[in-house]
Amino acid sequence: MAVGARSGQEEPDKRPRGTEDRPGPAAFHAQEDPPGPPGTDGAPPGPGGTGGTGAGPGGKTPRKQRSFWKELPILVGIALVLALFIKTFLVQAFSIPSDSMQDTLQRGDRVLVDKLTPWFGSEPGRGEVVVFHDPGGWLQENPGAGSGALAGGVQKVLSFIGLMPSAEEKDLIKRVIAVGGDTVECKGDNNPVTVNGKALKEPYIFPGNTPCGDRPFGPVTVPHGRIWVMGDHRQNSLDSRYHQGLHQGTVSVDDVVGRAVFVAWPVDRWSVLSVPGTFGQPGLNRAAAVAPPAFGLVGATGLVLWRRRKSGQPRG
């Protein structure tokens, strides 16, 4: 009988010690890949680079991008809200409907009006060009108003963005000549307009016009909280000179919409509406300059008398 392994017994392991559990090269290829996330076994990679769920980084499914036409109404709505906010509180475009401010402004010009400054309590200053609501009876009725629903709707849209004058908002644009506390006067002929006795040099007046136009006036003392306004085209402007009834033709500062600061259209007329230098001449603010020292002197005198009485000192 040959010597060998007994029937039913395993042949002893003849590999060197320490290598029994070490896998060979073929074993590495036979091992399975580590399991992936649940639900991805055997699934082809999705758009996010993981299993077939289509999930992006972090396991979140990416949102499907909206089409341009679905987002367009949202964009238009946001634009209208921003336009309404800017028009109400910051800047508004106005179309010039008449010739009363020639040559500074021409009919059809579009001007940008600063509406923010009045919100901070700043009143209009002399020489500024301002837009204000009709104080009552200054504007003639617009014969083109109410000429059809379609035309009215188009006008509303165009006036909203400043391309047409509004048929509903009755606004005027003039130059501030005098403010509350000032005395303004023009004696006629070729005499200049005077404010607090100081003659104004007005290079902005329409060529061929006289400073008073055809309507001498004054002297008029402007009530506090009101302004005296005139058009630069003195022969063609129904302004404070022509409304000498209640409040002597002056306009309440509460009716002022804002200051016109820039001619925005047409492009070849781009310009800043600055305050002419004549309104900064010395002595024009004389009355306002004298008032604070006078009040200060009265207050100081009263304080000294009160302290003397309290301390029992003789008045002298």
C-alpha positions in Angstrom: 0.0 0.0 0.0 1.3 3.4 -1.0 2.0 5.9 1.7 -0.2 9.0 1.2 -3.1 10.9 2.6 -5.8 8.9 4.1 -9.1 8.8 2.3 -11.3 11.7 3.5 -8.4 13.7 5.0 -7.3 17.1 3.6 -3.7 17.5 2.3 -1.7 19.5 4.8 -0.9 23.1 3.8 2.7 23.2 2.6 2.9 27.1 2.2 5.4 29.0 4.3 4.2 30.2 7.7 2.8 33.7 7.7 1.5 33.6 4.2 -1.6 31.5 4.7 -4.0 34.5 4.7 -2.1 36.7 2.3 -4.1 37.0 -1.0 -2.2 36.4 -4.2 -2.5 38.6 -7.3 -5.5 36.8 -8.6 -7.3 37.3 -5.3 -7.2 41.0 -5.6 -8.9 40.9 -9.0 -11.5 38.6 -7.6 -12.5 40.9 -4.7 -15.7 42.9 -5.2 -15.9 46.7 -5.1 -17.1 48.2 -1.9 -20.9 48.7 -1.8 -22.1 52.1 -2.8 -24.9 54.2 -1.3 -28.2 52.5 -0.8 -30.3 52.3 -3.9 -27.4 52.7 -6.3 -26.2 49.0 -6.6 -25.8 48.1 -10.2 -27.3 51.4 -11.5 -25.5 53.5 -14.1 -24.1 56.8 -13.1 -26.6 59.7 -13.2 -25.9 63.3 -14.2 -24.5 64.1 -10.8 -21.8 61.4 -11.1 -23.5 59.0 -8.6 -26.0 56.2 -9.0 -29.0 56.3 -11.3 -31.1 58.6 -9.0 -29.8 61.8 -10.8 -28.9 63.4 -7.5 -26.4 66.1 -7.3 -23.7 66.8 -4.7 -25.0 66.2 -1.2 -27.8 63.9 -2.5 -30.0 66.8 -3.6 -31.9 66.5 -6.9 -31.1 69.6 -9.1 -34.0 71.9 -9.9 -35.1 72.1 -13.5 -34.3 75.6 -14.9 -37.3 77.7 -15.8 -37.8 78.8 -19.3 -37.2 82.5 -20.2 -40.9 83.0 -21.1 -42.0 81.8 -17.6 -39.5 84.2 -15.9 -40.4 87.2 -18.1 -43.6 88.2 -16.2 -41.6 88.0 -12.9 -38.9 90.2 -14.3 -41.4 92.7 -15.7 -43.2 92.8 -12.4 -40.0 93.5 -10.5 -39.0 96.2 -13.0 -42.4 98.0 -12.6 -42.2 97.9 -8.8 -38.7 99.4 -8.9 -39.9 102.0 -11.4 -42.8 102.9 -9.2 -40.5 103.2 -6.1 -38.0 105.4 -8.0 -40.7 107.6 -9.4 -42.5 108.0 -6.1 -39.5 108.7 -3.8 -36.3 109.4 -5.8 -36.4 110.7 -9.4 -39.1 111.2 -11.9 -39.0 112.2 -15.6 -41.2 115.0 -16.8 -42.0 116.1 -20.3 -42.1 119.8 -21.0 -45.5 120.6 -22.5 -45.2 124.3 -23.2 -42.8 127.1 -24.2 -43.0 129.0 -20.9 -39.4 128.1 -19.9 -37.6 128.9 -23.2 -34.7 129.0 -23.9 -33.7 127.0 -20.8 -36.2 124.3 -21.6 -37.9 123.6 -25.0 -41.2 122.0 -25.6 -40.8 118.2 -25.6 -37.7 118.2 -23.5 -37.5 115.5 -20.8 -36.2 116.6 -17.4 -35.2 114.5 -14.4 -36.8 115.9 -11.2 -35.2 115.3 -7.8 -38.1 114.2 -5.5 -35.9 113.0 -2.6 -34.7 116.4 -1.3 -38.2 117.7 -0.3 -38.7 114.5 1.9 -35.9 115.8 4.1 -37.6 119.1 4.7 -35.5 121.2 2.4 -37.5 124.0 0.8 -36.9 125.3 -2.7 -34.2 127.9 -3.1 -34.0 131.0 -5.3 -33.0 130.3 -8.9 -34.0 126.6 -8.8 -36.3 125.2 -11.5 -39.1 123.4 -9.8 -42.1 121.2 -10.7 -45.2 121.9 -8.6 -48.9 120.9 -8.6 -51.4 123.4 -10.0 -52.3 125.7 -7.0 -55.8 126.1 -8.6 -56.8 127.6 -11.9 -53.2 128.1 -13.3 -53.5 125.4 -16.0 -55.9 125.5 -18.9 -57.7 122.3 -19.7 -55.9 120.0 -22.1 -58.1 119.7 -25.2 -56.6 116.3 -26.1 -57.5 114.7 -22.8 -60.1 112.0 -22.7 -59.9 111.4 -26.5 -60.6 107.7 -26.2 -59.9 104.8 -23.9 -57.0 103.5 -26.1 -55.3 106.9 -26.4 -55.8 107.5 -22.7 -54.2 104.2 -21.8 -51.2 104.8 -24.1 -50.8 108.3 -22.5 -50.8 106.9 -19.0 -48.1 104.4 -19.9 -45.9 107.0 -21.6 -46.4 109.5 -18.9 -45.4 106.9 -16.3 -42.0 106.7 -17.8 -41.8 110.5 -18.6 -42.3 110.3 -22.4 -45.6 112.3 -22.3 -47.2 114.8 -20.0 -49.9 113.3 -17.8 -53.5 114.3 -18.3 -54.3 113.6 -14.7 -51.3 115.1 -12.8 -51.7 118.8 -13.3 -48.1 120.0 -12.8 -46.2 123.1 -13.9 -42.6 124.0 -14.1 -41.2 127.4 -13.3 -38.1 129.1 -11.8 -38.1 130.2 -8.2 -37.5 133.9 -8.0 -38.2 134.6 -4.3 -38.8 132.6 -1.2 -40.7 133.1 2.1 -39.8 136.4 3.7 -38.5 138.0 0.5 -39.8 141.1 -1.1 -40.0 140.9 -4.9 -40.8 143.7 -7.3 -40.5 144.7 -11.0 -41.5 148.2 -12.0 -41.9 147.6 -15.7 -40.3 148.9 -18.9 -36.8 147.5 -18.9 -36.3 147.6 -15.2 -34.9 144.5 -13.6 -36.7 142.2 -11.1 -35.5 143.0 -7.6 -35.4 140.7 -4.6 -34.9 142.4 -1.2 -33.8 145.5 -3.1 -31.1 143.7 -5.1 -31.4 143.7 -8.9 -31.2 140.3 -10.6 -29.1 139.8 -13.7 -31.1 137.2 -15.6 -29.2 135.8 -18.7 -31.7 132.9 -18.9 -34.6 135.2 -20.0 -35.8 134.4 -23.5 -34.2 136.7 -26.1 -36.2 139.8 -26.8 -38.2 139.6 -23.5 -38.0 142.3 -20.8 -37.6 141.2 -17.1 -41.2 142.1 -16.3 -42.6 140.8 -19.5 -45.9 142.7 -20.0 -46.9 142.5 -16.4 -45.1 144.8 -13.8 -45.8 143.8 -10.2 -45.0 144.4 -6.6 -43.7 145.0 -4.2 -44.9 141.7 -2.9 -43.7 140.2 0.4 -43.8 136.4 0.0 -45.4 134.6 2.9 -43.3 132.1 4.8 -43.8 128.6 3.5 -44.5 129.9 -0.1 -42.5 130.8 -3.2 -42.8 133.3 -6.0 -42.2 131.7 -9.4 -41.8 133.0 -13.0 -41.1 131.4 -16.4 -38.0 132.2 -18.3 -40.1 133.2 -21.4 -41.6 136.2 -19.6 -43.9 137.1 -22.5 -45.4 133.6 -22.6 -45.7 132.4 -19.1 -48.8 132.5 -16.9 -47.0 132.5 -13.5 -47.1 134.3 -10.2 -47.6 137.7 -11.9 -50.9 136.7 -13.3 -52.5 135.2 -10.1 -52.5 138.1 -7.7 -55.6 136.9 -5.8 -55.2 134.6 -2.8 -51.7 134.4 -1.4 -50.6 137.1 -3.9 -49.8 134.6 -6.6 -47.4 132.6 -4.5 -47.1 128.8 -4.4 -47.1 126.6 -1.3 -43.9 124.6 -0.8 -46.2 121.7 0.0 -47.3 121.7 -3.6 -43.7 121.4 -4.9 -43.0 118.0 -6.4 -39.2 118.4 -6.7 -36.4 120.3 -8.3 -35.6 119.8 -12.0 -31.9 118.9 -12.1 -31.0 117.5 -15.5 -32.2 117.7 -19.1 -32.2 114.0 -20.1 -33.7 114.1 -23.6 -33.0 114.8 -26.4 -29.3 113.7 -26.2 -27.9 116.8 -27.9 -29.5 118.9 -25.1 -28.0 117.1 -22.1 -27.3 119.7 -19.5 -27.4 120.4 -15.7 -30.0 122.9 -14.5 -27.8 124.8 -12.1 -28.7 127.9 -10.0 -27.6 131.1 -11.8 -24.9 133.1 -10.0 -27.1 136.2 -9.6 -29.0 134.5 -6.8 -25.8 134.2 -4.8 -24.9 137.9 -4.9 -24.0 139.5 -1.5 -26.9 141.2 0.3 -29.7 139.1 -1.2 -30.1 137.2 2.0 -29.7 140.3 4.2 -33.0 139.9 6.0 -32.3 136.3 6.8 -28.8 137.1 7.9 -29.8 139.8 10.3 -32.6 137.8 11.9 -30.5 135.2 13.9 -28.2 137.8 15.5 -31.2 139.9 16.4 -33.0 137.0 18.0 -29.8 136.0 19.8 -29.4 139.5 21.2 -33.0 139.5 22.5 -32.5 136.1 24.1 -29.2 137.0 25.7 -30.7 140.2 27.2 -33.7 138.3 28.6 -31.3 135.7 30.2 -29.2 138.4 31.9 -32.3 140.1 33.3 -33.7 136.8 34.6 -30.4 135.9 36.3 -30.2 139.4 38.0 -33.7 139.1 39.3 -33.1 135.7 40.6 -29.8 136.7 42.4 -31.4 139.9 43.8 -29.0 142.2 42.0 -30.2 145.7 41.1 -31.2 146.3 37.5 -29.1 149.5 37.4 
